[in-house]
Amino acid sequence: MKPETKSICPECGQPLPPSAPRGLCPTCLLRQGIGSRVDSQLATATDSSKSAPSRNEPLPIAEVQKCFPNLEVVSLLGQGGMGVVYKARQPQLDRFVALKLLPDKAGRDPAFAERFAREAKALARLNHPNIVGVYDFGQAGGHFFLLMEFVDGMTLRQLEQTKKLTPEEALTIAPRICDALQYAHDEGVVHRDIKPGNILVDRKGRVKIADFGLAKLLGQETKDFSLTGEQAVMGTPHYMAPEQMTSSKTVDHRADIYSLGVVVYEMLTGELPVGRFAPPSKKVQVDVRLDEVVLRALESDPEMRFQRVSDVKSELDTITGQFPQLHPRIKAMLGFEYKSKRTIWGMPLLHVAQGIDPLTGRGREARGFIAIGGRALGVFAFGGVATGWFAFGGVARGFLAVGGVALGVISFGGVALALAFANGGAAIGSLANGGLAIGLLADGGKTFSLFPTRGPEASAIAQALAKASESRWLLPVMLVLVNSAWLVPVVVSAWAGRKPKARAAGK
């Protein structure tokens, strides 16, 4: 009996499951996205030679130079699903350009060549400050190429890996993406692969969309779409609209709106909207109005989404106002925020937040183990309004509260309200001491007490407690023990007041 042969993935070396489509490795697809790996494995599947290369290896710079004598090829920039990109220089114009070579197998596919010519013409007429420009296209040395604008910067993916974007930065980048996509859609071009890797940010902070290699002309007949292959799925998992997973024929510009929603959600929260995910405002401190904008862009049904990218931008501009156009010095005057990377109990060890949050129009709130700010919530809280186990501020709420107005189990302040001991100008508590004292036991200038400690109405118990109050620690300890049953709702409410760390369910 002839032994059963198993197909092996040329990328990871693992056996392929019998249900693998066209011999594609599901593990590699999920890890890398549908891109260069798809091209390479399709090439392997259609090549009868088992020794054929499984990926599009970049040509040496010297060989590329021979094909393009009018350019000075400088270095390799990177490679992806649609080809390899080199940095080059045009001596006559004294400028750097990006030279993109399509895979060699593209030249052997007449349908692909025809589609490339059509897309290249569409891209060449796109002229927008937020789109990487195409200067030239054609064939040289047997290679299809695109000569494009060189962007000196990094991709949004690299930027996200370098640091966590603030909501302000995310909502500065998003409108520029909207501008570029709306312009392209008006020109009849759909990108179909919007993701952080295709969004560039240069050294001056300018945003540009790159790699329209998967874009298609709109308004074409069905036969034109077949040039791409009816079964081909173009895009990157997690960023693709649901309709892209089923049929390429039904995909229109609204697929870009869905992908834009994924990118904005990821910029705001640092996570992908997978499964049952929480709205952005449940994960980070942003205006709750952003929830409606992002969630509407992520609607599974294209009819339920925004119908134009310009509508998304209008909503974002309404929420963020004119803050991105403000001078940096004015931005700095609006507030300051610092959050330590080290955490305790899921909270930052130190969170300092002052001033107005331009995204919400409200005062910034500090939340951490040690919280300092206009509004502070933490174990140790210092601020205008401080809430914590140990709270110090204009208005202080906590187990131990010290402030102008203090509310807690033990309170000291101008106005002190306490379950156990209150001391202040006006003190209300089980044991109260102050100019105006109200409590079970009260001592001060003007007192209202259930058990008077002075005069003919003074009870023996009150006198004993009053005598015990001469001790600096005995009476407070006794009162805390007596009122310990009251601490349970205080602890529960304090814990419930913490903003829990939201997690996307189903991940």
Secondary structure, 3 states (H helix, E strand, C coil): CCCCCCCECCCCCCECCCCCHHHCCHHHHHHHCCCHHHHHHHHHHHCCCCCCCCCCCCCCHHHHHHHCCCCEEEEEEEEECCEEEEEEEECCCCEEEEEEECCHHHHHCHHHHHHHHHHHHHHHCCCCCCECCEEEEEEECCEEEEEEECCCEEEHHHHHHHCCCCHHHHHHHHHHHHHHHHHHHHCCEECCCCCHHHEEEECCCCEEECCCCCCEECCCCHHHHHHHCCCCCCCCCCCCCHHHHHCHHHCCCHHHHHHHHHHHHHHHHCCCCCCECCCHHHCCCCCCHHHHHHHHHCCCCHHHCCCCHHHHHHHHHHHHCCHHHCCHHHHHHCEEEEECCCEECCEECEEEEEEECCCCCCECEEEEEEEEEEEEEEEEEEEEEEEEEEEEEEEEEEEEEEEEEEEEEEEEEEEEEEEEEEEEEEEEEEEEEEEEEEEEEEEEEEEEECCCCCCCCCCHHHHHHHHHCCCCCHHHHHHHHHCHHHHHHHHHHHHHHCCCCCCCECC
